[in-house]
């Protein structure tokens, strides 16, 4: 964790690159691009030279080492070095909506040594809708816009992803984060953050509810790697994206809910190819210390820890009792069964778990 914090400080100068020809927040008119535009968005006739099914792993350092073509300013057709679908493990460190409607991404190597540019094109620009890549580009664009809300001002980010797109040479004109040889990924075809497919169930709550999911180091003191908010409940698999994970490194998964006992995974698990699937509901042993109960056919998190101190006890019972006496309703922590009313049903659930001395069990 200290190493990550140290590298974040190293990022500060990189996030303060000189701005491009338009300053942050300037009022600018957006329009689709012109220079080598057909090549950027795969509508040129030489797009047939690209094998979109052959994805080549690479690094930013390797992309920076490709010799820059001498005539890039004369708008040449697609070059032989622009026919490869490249895939990089990297961090997205900033982004901005550009005047040509591209979303400009600054990406950094996982060793924090190299940067280059990647661009997400706008599939609504002329000609793209008729290509076989349209739906892929549309899906990517919609996901990024709806998740990060890019504007014409630079915004910082620190998200580790697997980024796939076609290598391209652009003229160097002061772009923020640009590789010295003008190499960039244009257009980006997909961005895959680390995705946890998580299934949980709550013993009494019958709805899918908000949860906080943590990834923690697998060895003592089990430092927090990252925490993300998501949804969980009813045994339904929900996707939660993380940005600071590493493939092959095992993590404890810790799930926290507004009135449930925080529950740790039985053992640490690693991401493979940026994906990890974990189902708490299949066995008691899926939770550390078997700290779940069987509700119907699903193993479920204990509820009643209203004050989130790790114990279900008298203070939680008192909170539910007090809210019940004033007929409190709505989305409140003392409503254990999620029916929007605090009543005797919630009190009984909490009392039973308190009688069984239910508390957090962690390594």
N, C-alpha and C positions, 0 to 999 in steps of 0.2 A: 504493500500500500504506500509506504514511504517513497518507493521508486516511482510509482505512478504520479504522486503529488509533485515529486521533483521534476518529472518530465512535463507536467502541466505548466510549471513555471518556465520551462524552456520554450513552451509554445507561445508565451506572451509576445516575444518579438515577432514571431511568425504571424500572429494574428493582428499585428500592427503594420503589415505591409502597406506601402504607398497605394492609394486608391487608384482605380482605373480612371479613364478620362471623364467619367461622371462621378461626382462625389456622392456620398451617402445621403439618401433622402432627396436628391434633386428631382424636380418634376421633369420626367423624360417621356417621350412618346415611344411606345412599344410597337415593333413591326418585325416580321420574319426577316432573317438575314439574307445576304447577297453573296459575299465572297466564298467560293467553293461550297456553296450551300447544299447543292444536290449531293455532294460527296459526304457532307456532314450528316445528312438525314437519309442516306441510302436510296436516293432516287436517281442517281447517275447510272448510265448503262453498265459501268464496270462493277456495280454492286454484285453482279453474278459471279465475280471472282472470289467473293467472300464465302467461306464455308461456315455458316452460322452454327453448325452442329459440332464443329471442331474448336473447342475452347482451350486456349493455351495459357497455363499458369505463368505469371510473370511478376516482376517487381517494378517499383518506380525507378530504382537504380538502373535496371535493365532498359527501361523505356528512355531514360535520360542519356543512355550510352549509344542509342541509335543515331547515326550521323544525320544531321539536318540537311534536307535537299537544298541545293543552291538557288533554285528558281521558284520557291514557294510563293513569292510575291506576284508571279505572273499567272496565277490561277491555273496550274497544270491539272490534267485529269488525275484520277485516282492513281497513287503510286503503289509500287509493289510492297512497300512497307505499310500500306494502309488497307491490307486485305486480311488481317488477322483479328480474330475475336480474342481479346486479352482478358485475363481475370487476375485481379489483384486483391490481396489481403491488405487493408489499409484503414486509416481513420479519415472520416470526413471532419474537417476542422472549421470550415466556414462555407457559407453559400449566399447567393444573391440572384435575384431575377434581373437578367440583362435586357438591353434594348432590343435584341433580336429574339426575345422571348425564351431563350435558353435559360436554364437554371445553372448558374456557374458554381461549381463545387471546387473547393480547395481540398486536396487529399494528401495525406502524409503517410509515409511508410511506418510499419509497426515497430521499427527500431528508432523512429523519430529523427531520421537523418535526411530524408529526401521528401520533396513536395512536387506536385504537378497539378494540372487542371483536368477536370472531367466535366462534361456538359450533358445535362438532361434536356433534350429538345422538346419543343411543343408539337405534339402530333396533329394539332389542328392547322398547322401551316400547310400551304398548298402542296398537293402531291403525295403526302405521307399516308393519307387514309387509304389509298389504293394499293399500298404495299403489303407484303405478308408480315412485316414487322409492326404494323400499326397497333394491333391489340397489345403487344408486349410493351411498346412505348407508351400507350395510353394508360395501361395499368400502373407502370412505374411512375409516370407523371402525376396521376391522380393520387397515388399513395404518398408521394413526397409532398405534394401541395397540401393535402389534407392533414398530414402529420406535422409538418414544420412551417407551413404558411410563409413561404418566401416572399420578400418584398424587394423594392429597388435599393434597399439598404443592406449592407453586409450584416449577417448574423453569425455568431460563433456557434460551433457544435463540437462535440468530442465523441464521435460514434464509430466504433469499430465495425467494419462491414466487409463482405466479399463483394467486390464491384466488378461487373462484367460489361465490356463494350469494345468498340472497334478503335484501334490505334489510328491517330490522325496527326498531321502536321499543320500548324497554324502559323501565321506571321506573328512574331513577337512584338507586341506594342504596349508593353507595360502592364499586361494582365496580372492581377494579383495571384501569386502562387505558381506562376508559369514556370515550366522547366526551361532551362537555358536553350535547349535545342528546339523549342516550340512544340514539343510532343505533348499530346493530350489524349484523353479518351473522349471520342465524339462520334457518334452519340453513345451515351450509356444505355445498355440494354436491360440490366437488372442490378438491383442493390439488395443484398441479402444480409440483414443484421443477424445477430444470434437470436434464435427463436426457441423459446421453451413452450412446448405443448403440455399444458398442465391440467390435470383433472383432480378435483377435490369435491367433497360433500360436507355440508354442515349438518349437525345432528338434528336441528329443529327448523332451521331456515329453509323454506321451500322455494326460494328465488335465487337467481344468480346475482351475486352481490359483489361489491368492490372489495378487493384484497390488495395487500402490499406483499410483494414477493421479493425475497432477498437471496442473493448468491453469496455464500460465505466460504472462506478458505477452509480446506479440508483438515488442517492441522491447528492445534491450539496456538493462539487464542481465538481461532476461527474468525479472523477479521472480515468485516463486511467488504465485499468487492463491489457490489452494486445493488440498488433497490429500485424496483419498478412497480407502478400501480397497474392493476389489471382487473379482470373479472374472474369469478370462480363460483362453483356450486352445482348441485344436482348431478355431479359426475360427468358433466359436459366438458370436453376438452376445449381449453381456451388458449390462444396464442399470446405470449408476452415476449416483447423484444428487449434484448439487452445489448449494450454497446461496448462493454469492457471485458468481455469474456475471451477465453483462449481455447481453441480446440485441443482436446486431449488432457486438459487440466480438470481434475474432479472438484466439484463444488457441492457443499450442502445446500439444499433448497429449503428455505424457511418461509412459511406462509403465515401472514398476520391478518386477522379479520377484526372488525370493530368490537366484537364481543366473544370471540372464540379464543381458546388457548393457542398461543403461537406453537406451530407444529413444524418440526424438522424432519427432513427426509431420513429414511433408515440408514443410508450410507451416502457418501458423496458420489456424484455422477458427473461424467464429462460431456461436453458437447462434441459431436462428430459431424463434420461438414456443416458447422454453424447451427446444428439442430440437436435438441435434447427433448425427449418425451418422457414424462413422469406422471404416473397415475397413483395417487394416494389411496384410491377407493378399493383396490383389489385385495388387500391383505393388511392386517394390523401391523405387520412388520415393515410396511412401507413408511411408517412413521418411526422415528427414533424412540426406542423404549416401548414400542407397540402402543403408543399413546393416542389411540383412537378407539371408538366404539362402533359396533356393527348396528347400522340403522337400516332395516330392510335388507337389501342385498349389497349395500355400500358401506364400507368403512368410512367413518365420519369424524370430523373435528368436534371435540367437546366445546360446548358453549356455556357462557355464564361469567367469563372474565371481563366484566363490564369496565373495570378501571384499568385493565391491561397491565396488571402488576405480576402476571404469571401464576396467580393462584385464584381458584374459585372458592370464595370464603364469605364470611359474614358481611364484609363491607359491600360485596356485590349483591348479596341478598337484600341488604338494607336499601341499596340504590333502586333495585327493582320494586321493592315494597313501597317506597316513598313515591315513586313515579306512578305506581298503580293506584295509590290512594287519591291522586289528583287527576286520574283518568287521562294520563299523558298519551298522546297519539302522534303518529308520523314516523319519519325515519330517525329513530333514536336508538342509542346503544343498548338501552334496557329492554328493547323489544326483541327477544331471542328468536321467536318463530316467524318474524318478518311479516306479521299480519297488520302492522301499523297501529297496534294497540298494546299497551303495557298492562298485563293482567295476571290472573292467577296461574295461567298456563306457563308464562315465562318464569314466575316465581318458583314453581314446582321443578322446572328443568334445572334452574340454578341451585335450588336446595338439594336435589338429588346428587348433583355433581360435587357440591360442597361436602356432602355426607361421605362421599367416596374419596375425599381429599385429592381431587383432580388438580394437577398443576403442570406447568411446563416441564418437559423432560428433554434435555439437550446434552450433547457430548461435553 
